[in-house]
Amino acid sequence: MRVVAALFGIIMLLPGLCSLGFMGVFLSGFFRGGSGGGVGGLIPLLWLVCFGISFCGILLLRFAFTGARKGGPSGGASGPVGGGASTGAPGS
């Protein structure tokens, strides 16, 4: 399951990487006096969507490599039950 999540996470990073590349090309032409292709506000919207997909890919990779943590301070079997009173018997 984690391998599949990691693969999908990597695939989901690709739109953001592609957007970064095109952003560099677009902005370099824009600052040199170009028109930016004439599509105006659609390019930043497309970048936003692609970066959102990549953010989901980062979250998926984080899940794949760290996993769902069970227990912890708020739940699970992370300490003695009942406020720490121990009877001294093994396993209690």
WOPE-V311000 format. One record per residue. N is the residue number from 1. RES is the residue in three letters. SS is DSSP state (H for helix, E for strand, L for the rest). D_CENTER is the distance of its C-alpha to the mean C-alpha in Angstrom with 2 decimals. Layout:
BEGIN
N,RES,SS,D_CENTER
N,RES,SS,D_CENTER
END
This chain:
BEGIN
1,MET,L,16.82
2,ARG,H,14.35
3,VAL,H,15.51
4,VAL,H,14.99
5,ALA,H,11.40
6,ALA,H,10.89
7,LEU,H,12.97
8,PHE,H,11.29
9,GLY,H,7.86
10,ILE,H,10.14
11,ILE,H,11.98
12,MET,H,9.31
13,LEU,H,8.84
14,LEU,H,12.59
15,PRO,H,13.17
16,GLY,H,11.56
17,LEU,H,13.65
18,CYS,H,16.56
19,SER,H,16.33
20,LEU,H,16.50
21,GLY,H,19.54
22,PHE,H,21.22
23,MET,H,20.58
24,GLY,H,22.50
25,VAL,H,25.26
26,PHE,H,25.55
27,LEU,H,25.70
28,SER,H,28.10
29,GLY,H,30.39
30,PHE,H,30.11
31,PHE,H,31.16
32,ARG,L,33.99
33,GLY,L,35.48
34,GLY,L,34.09
35,SER,L,33.51
36,GLY,H,29.89
37,GLY,H,30.82
38,GLY,H,32.22
39,VAL,L,29.30
40,GLY,L,28.61
41,GLY,H,25.87
42,LEU,H,24.30
43,ILE,H,22.58
44,PRO,H,20.52
45,LEU,H,19.62
46,LEU,H,18.51
47,TRP,H,16.37
48,LEU,H,14.76
49,VAL,H,14.08
50,CYS,H,12.73
51,PHE,H,10.35
52,GLY,H,9.23
53,ILE,H,8.81
54,SER,H,6.89
55,PHE,H,4.40
56,CYS,H,4.55
57,GLY,H,4.75
58,ILE,H,2.27
59,LEU,H,2.41
60,LEU,H,5.45
61,LEU,H,6.23
62,ARG,H,6.21
63,PHE,H,8.31
64,ALA,H,10.27
65,PHE,H,11.28
66,THR,H,11.97
67,GLY,L,13.00
68,ALA,L,14.13
69,ARG,L,16.47
70,LYS,L,19.86
71,GLY,L,22.46
72,GLY,L,22.07
73,PRO,L,24.06
74,SER,L,24.09
75,GLY,L,24.83
76,GLY,L,25.72
77,ALA,L,28.44
78,SER,L,27.64
79,GLY,L,31.13
80,PRO,L,34.62
81,VAL,L,35.22
82,GLY,L,37.69
83,GLY,L,37.20
84,GLY,L,37.94
85,ALA,L,41.48
86,SER,L,42.20
87,THR,L,45.31
88,GLY,L,45.35
89,ALA,L,45.15
90,PRO,L,42.81
91,GLY,L,39.52
92,SER,L,39.81
END
